[in-house]
């Protein structure tokens, strides 16, 4: 049964023998929405301390800063994969990223901060990690579990295989055992699982999924990497979580076939 059925959402398209057939859209959550099912006492405490309005302002500022850094890194990686020359790629991203960010309405102070963090990435050991690039900003979805997302970088690692990396900004080190680390690992599991579902016919297997967290207050870059059994575990944990989301939102019927 679909809760809160909305008749106006039904679309009539050609179906069997070109007869009109009704189609109704499923709710399809993003990876981040699914992860909201995981309780986060630290974030709840933070909201209590600063208030909801202030928390929203801080989130928006972080989003602007992260968008800026992502744009510089993405343009750099794409150009480097094509040119093979870090200097050419650097000049390219510094030239092309600024007008795009300005057009998006990102405040200049956040553009400057994102550019500073990009430079920390550029001078790090990670800048040349994506030379065997498959693509950036990869739209992901699972045709089996009905969720979606977007991976920052999809590439090959020599001697290992396909990999996905997602870039984050962080004001401090992500500590082991925290809810933040747990959510990042679940996110990687969700991305890897969706990529494998999408590319199942091609036999694609994601061998590594990682978070690259560029710190805002230092030149430190922290990497959280999943491989092997740990990656498989996080894929399974995310699958359980996304099923819980669908059941909670009245769409548990999509998994009834599995029980039959």
C-alpha positions in Angstrom: 0.0 0.0 0.0 1.3 3.5 -0.9 0.7 6.0 1.9 -0.5 9.5 1.1 -1.4 8.6 -2.5 -1.6 11.7 -4.7 -3.7 11.1 -7.8 -2.3 14.1 -9.6 1.2 12.5 -9.6 0.0 9.6 -11.9 1.4 9.8 -15.4 -0.4 8.0 -18.3 2.1 6.7 -20.9 2.0 4.2 -23.7 2.3 0.7 -22.4 1.4 -2.8 -23.6 0.0 -2.7 -27.2 0.3 1.1 -27.0 -2.5 1.2 -24.5 -2.5 4.1 -21.9 -0.8 2.8 -18.7 -0.7 4.6 -15.4 2.7 5.2 -13.7 3.2 6.5 -10.2 6.6 7.8 -9.0 8.4 6.2 -6.0 10.0 8.3 -3.3 13.7 8.0 -4.1 15.9 9.3 -1.3 19.4 10.6 -1.7 22.2 8.9 0.2 22.4 11.8 2.7 18.6 11.5 3.4 19.0 7.8 4.2 21.9 8.5 6.5 19.6 10.9 8.5 18.1 7.7 10.0 21.3 7.4 12.1 20.9 9.3 15.4 23.6 12.0 15.8 23.7 13.2 19.5 26.6 15.6 18.8 24.7 17.4 16.1 21.5 17.5 18.3 23.5 18.9 21.2 25.1 21.5 18.9 21.6 22.7 17.7 20.5 23.0 21.4 23.6 25.1 22.2 23.5 27.6 19.2 19.8 27.4 18.2 18.3 26.2 14.9 18.7 29.5 13.0 22.4 29.8 13.8 22.9 26.1 13.0 21.3 26.7 9.6 23.6 29.6 9.0 26.7 27.6 9.8 25.5 24.8 7.5 25.0 27.2 4.7 28.4 28.7 5.1 29.9 25.2 5.2 28.0 24.3 2.0 29.3 27.5 0.2 32.9 26.7 1.3 32.5 23.0 0.2 31.0 23.9 -3.1 33.9 26.3 -3.8 36.6 23.7 -3.0 34.8 21.0 -4.9 34.6 23.2 -8.1 38.3 24.0 -8.0 39.2 20.3 -7.4 36.8 18.9 -10.0 38.1 21.3 -12.8 41.7 20.6 -11.9 41.2 16.8 -11.9 39.4 16.8 -15.3 42.0 19.0 -16.9 44.9 17.0 -15.4 43.5 13.7 -16.8 43.4 15.2 -20.3 46.7 17.3 -20.3 48.9 15.3 -17.9 50.4 18.6 -16.9 49.6 19.8 -13.3 50.6 23.4 -14.1 48.2 23.5 -17.1 45.5 22.0 -14.9 46.1 24.5 -12.1 45.9 27.5 -14.5 42.7 26.0 -16.0 40.9 25.6 -12.7 41.9 29.0 -11.4 40.6 30.6 -14.6 37.3 28.7 -15.1 36.1 28.1 -11.5 35.8 31.7 -10.3 33.1 32.8 -12.8 31.1 29.7 -12.2 31.1 30.2 -8.4 30.3 33.8 -8.8 27.3 33.0 -11.0 26.1 30.5 -8.4 26.1 33.3 -5.8 28.8 31.9 -3.6 30.1 34.7 -1.3 33.7 35.8 -2.3 35.0 35.0 1.2 33.9 31.4 0.8 35.3 31.3 -2.7 38.6 32.4 -1.3 38.5 29.8 1.4 37.6 27.1 -1.0 40.5 28.1 -3.3 42.9 28.1 -0.3 41.8 24.5 0.6 42.1 23.5 -3.1 45.7 24.7 -3.0 46.3 22.5 0.1 45.0 19.6 -2.0 47.1 20.6 -5.0 50.3 20.5 -3.0 49.4 17.2 -1.4 50.2 13.6 -2.4 46.6 13.2 -3.5 46.6 15.6 -6.4 48.0 13.1 -8.9 45.9 10.1 -7.6 43.2 10.4 -10.3 45.2 10.3 -13.6 43.3 7.2 -14.8 40.1 9.1 -14.6 36.7 7.7 -15.6 34.6 10.7 -14.6 33.7 13.3 -12.0 30.3 14.2 -10.4 29.0 10.7 -11.3 25.2 10.4 -10.9 24.5 7.2 -9.0 21.3 5.2 -8.4 20.3 1.7 -7.4 17.6 0.0 -9.6 17.1 -2.5 -6.8 17.1 -0.4 -3.7 15.7 2.8 -5.2 18.1 5.5 -3.9 20.4 7.9 -5.6 23.5 10.1 -5.0 26.5 11.6 -6.7 30.1 10.5 -6.4 32.8 13.1 -6.8 35.5 11.0 -8.6 35.3 7.7 -10.3 38.7 6.3 -11.4 41.0 3.3 -11.7 43.8 2.5 -9.3 46.7 0.6 -11.0 46.9 -3.0 -9.7 43.6 -2.7 -7.7 40.7 -1.7 -9.9 37.7 0.7 -9.8 37.5 3.3 -7.0 35.3 6.2 -5.9 36.4 9.2 -3.8 34.2 11.8 -2.2 35.7 15.2 -1.1 34.7 16.8 2.2 35.7 19.8 4.2 36.2 19.5 7.9 37.0 21.9 10.7 38.8 19.2 12.7 40.0 15.7 12.5 37.3 13.0 12.1 37.8 10.8 15.1 37.5 7.0 15.0 34.3 5.6 16.5 32.3 8.9 16.1 28.9 9.2 14.4 30.5 11.4 11.8 33.0 8.6 10.8 30.2 6.1 10.9 28.0 8.1 8.5 30.9 8.7 6.1 31.6 5.0 6.0 27.9 4.2 5.4 27.9 6.9 2.6 30.8 5.2 0.9 29.0 1.8 1.2 26.0 3.4 -0.5 28.0 4.9 -3.3 29.9 1.6 -4.0 26.7 -0.4 -3.9 24.8 2.0 -6.3 27.8 2.0 -8.8 27.9 -1.8 -8.8 24.1 -2.0 -9.3 24.2 0.5 -12.2 27.1 -1.2 -13.9 26.1 -4.8 -13.1 25.8 -5.9 -16.7 29.4 -4.8 -17.3 30.6 -6.7 -14.2 32.0 -3.6 -12.5 33.3 -4.1 -9.0 34.2 -1.2 -6.7 37.5 -2.2 -5.0 38.0 1.0 -3.0 35.8 3.8 -1.7 37.3 6.8 0.2 36.6 10.1 1.8 39.2 12.8 1.4 38.6 15.4 4.2 40.4 18.7 3.7 40.7 20.6 6.9 39.6 24.2 7.1 42.2 25.4 9.7 45.3 23.6 8.6 46.9 22.0 5.6 46.1 18.5 6.9 44.1 16.2 4.6 42.6 13.1 6.2 41.7 10.0 4.2 39.1 7.4 5.3 39.4 4.4 3.0 37.3 1.2 2.7 38.5 -1.9 0.9 37.8 -5.7 1.1 35.6 -7.0 3.9 35.2 -3.5 5.5 33.7 -2.1 2.2 31.5 -5.2 1.9 30.2 -4.7 5.4 29.4 -1.0 4.8 27.5 -1.9 1.6 25.4 -4.4 3.5 24.8 -1.9 6.4 23.7 0.7 3.9 21.3 -1.7 2.2 19.7 -2.4 5.6 19.4 1.3 6.3 17.8 2.2 2.9 15.3 -0.6 3.3 14.4 0.8 6.7 13.9 4.2 5.0 11.5 2.8 2.4 9.5 0.9 5.1 9.3 4.0 7.2 8.0 6.0 4.2 5.3 3.5 3.2 7.3 1.8 0.4 8.1 -1.5 2.0 6.1 -3.2 -0.7 9.0 -2.8 -3.2 10.8 -5.5 -1.2 7.9 -7.9 -0.9 9.1 -9.9 -3.9 12.3 -10.7 -2.0 10.2 -12.5 0.7 8.2 -14.5 -1.8 
